[in-house]
Amino acid sequence: MSEARSAKPLIVRKLIVDERNELFDARAMRSLEFVSDFSRIREYAAVILEPCPDAFKEGSLLEQQLSEIIKNGIKHGNRCDPSKRLRVWFDFRKRVRFIVEDEGEGFAGLDDWNDFYRRRQEALHNQDLDAFLALASYRGPRSDDSDGGNSLIAALEYWNGGMIYNEARNKVGVVRWYTGGSAHGAERSTTR
């Protein structure tokens, strides 16, 4: 390892549990409630994003990230049970902010996922390709063939203002900050 690489510390973002985080303050936010219908995820995202300024949409990237959060709530939280609802709060003033809550048992594997992601980032930082490839995707006890945890990897990078869960881990708050229509991040990050 070169001196330049060893001098640069590895900073690993993670999913945070913080019930009292300001990201959960839904005052002045609009909200919608949806039935847990997996086939309608993109439709739900489109309805929520209708009032969103085009400068924040970044092509279809915002819609993809929101759809993943909705999908996780419907599939993993509510287990596609049509009697369970998904509630989404949203705000597009100066940034994009969402709170998504399902009626499920919560993300029980959150700590395991954080450990997986830390080990993955360490392998990448240390240029250990074998270890990195062995950590290509996260497989939790309830994962199926279409799961891999990779949407969370992208989400940690995308939501530059934080990705926070409540204590029950069935509610997530996210924010993405912009300046002049483009994303920026480090100075507003709530990750540790």
N, C-alpha and C positions, 0 to 999 in steps of 0.2 A: 504494500500500500504506500503510495507516495505521501510525502509530508503535507502537500497541499490538500489531499483528500482527508488525511487523518486530522488536520487542523479544522476542517469544516464539520461542525457537529450535525448529526442526523436529527432532524425534527420530524416526528411522526405524528400526523393528525390522527384523531380518534373520535369515535362516537361518544358523546357525553350524556350522562344522566344528571339532570339538574331541574327539579320540579319548579323551582322559583325563578328560572331564567327569564329574562325579559322577552325572549322570543315567544313565550306562551301568553303574553298580554294581548288578548284579542280585541280590546276596545278599539273602536273605529275601523275594524276590519269587516269586510263583507263575508258572508258564509253561505254555503250550500250543503245540502245533505243528499246522499245518493244511496240507492239500494246496492247491495253487493253483487253486481252483475259483471263478471269478468269480461264478457264480450263488449262491454260499453266503456272500457277504460279510456280509450282515445276520445270518445265522445264527451266524457266527463271533463277531461283535460281541456278540450276545445271550448266548452261552455265556460269554464273557469277563466281561461285566457282571453276570452272575447274582449274584455275591456283593457287588456294589457297593451301598453305602448309597443309599437313595432320594434323600437330600438332595444327593448329588453328581451325580445323573443329569440334573437341570435339564430335566425333561420328556424329550424325545428328543434334546436338544442333544449330550450326551456320546456317545450312540450314533452320531449322525451324524458327529461328529468322529473317533471311533475307526474307523467304517466307511470314512471317506475315507483314513485311514492304511493300513488293511488293503487297500483297493482299489488304492492306489498301489503297494504292495508286490507284489500279485498281478499287476496289469496292466502296470505300467511296469518293475518289478524282475524278476519271474519270467516276464513275457510270457505269462501264463496257461498255463504249461507244467506239467501235472499231475505231472510227475516232480520238480518243485522245491517246496520247502516254505517256509512262512512261519512264523516263530517269534515269539510274543508273550509278553513278561513283563509282569506287572501287579501293582499294589499299591494298596490303597484305604485305607491308614492315614493319617488326617488330611488327605489330598489324593489326587488321582488321578494315577497315574504309569504310563506305558507305555514299553516298549522294543519296537520292531518291527523285525525283521531279515528281509530276503529273500535269495535266492541269486543276485540279478542283478548287473549291472555297476555299479550305483550311479547316483545322480542327477548325470549329467554336466553338466547345465545349471544347477546350483545357483548359480554365480556370475552367470550371465546373468539368472537369475530375480531374484536380489538387486538387480541393476542396474535391471531392469524395475520392480521394486517401489519402489525409491528414486525413480526418475523419476516414477512414478505419484503417490507421496505428495508430492513437490515440486510437481507440477502442482496437486494438490488444495490444498496449503498456500498456493500463490500464486494460487489461484482462477482458474487457467488452464483453463477448461472444455474448450476444443478439445484441448489436450494431454492432459488427463485422459481424455477420451473415446477418443482415439487409443490409449490404454493400457488399454482396458477389459479385455483378457484377454491372458495370456501364451501365446504360440505357440512352442514349442520345435521342434527339427528332427524329433522323433518324435511330435508332437502329431497327434491325429486330430480328427474333428468333435465328439467328446464331451469333449475337453480344453480347458482354458482357464486353468489355474493359479489360478482363483479360490478353490478349496478351500484353497490355501496362504495366500491373503490372510486368509480367515476363521480359519485355524489359528493364524497369528501373533497374532491378537487373543485367540483362545480359550485357548491354552496359555500362561497368564500367568506361568508359572515357567520357560518356555523351550522351545525346539524345537531340538535339537542333533543333528547328523549325525556319524557316524564318518568317518575318513579315506577309506574305500572308498565312502562315501555310499550304502551299502545298508542302513544301520541308523540308526534315528532314536529319540531319547529325548525324551519330552515329559512335562510336569507341569502340573497345574492345582491351585492352592492355594485353600482355602476357609476361611472363618471363620464359625462358627455356621451352617453349611449354605449360605452364600452365597459367591460367588467374590470374591476381591480380587486385587490384583496387583502394583503397581509396586514395592513393597519387596522382593519375592522374584524379580523378573525377572532372567534371566541373559542378556538380550539386550544388545548393545553399541550 
